[in-house]
């Protein structure tokens, strides 16, 4: 773990995540406000949720993209797959694109590990270097 700047407030922190503990706690408080409101008002449009809770649409969308919230039927067309544009309820990709992205990532990983394995095999081959001693 290294020291890094918090992506939200800019303060230096020591931890695993991209944001500091104080911002994580603030984030959790805001999330609970939105979650509670949505439990009581499940089919509210995003703008109403934002207006009533005081939480920006951008933050609510982040909760959706991170998988912390799921869109209800009333506002199902708000979130779209980042790859194909199909309406989704949670996350960044629809199921089909998610499977495709995972397949692509596995293929890239396999290509990299194969190359790495062949490079290691070349490096680990037994070699002997002889120093010639010149005769006098």
Order of alpha helices (4+ residues) and beta strands (2+ residues): beta-beta-alpha-alpha-alpha-beta-beta-alpha
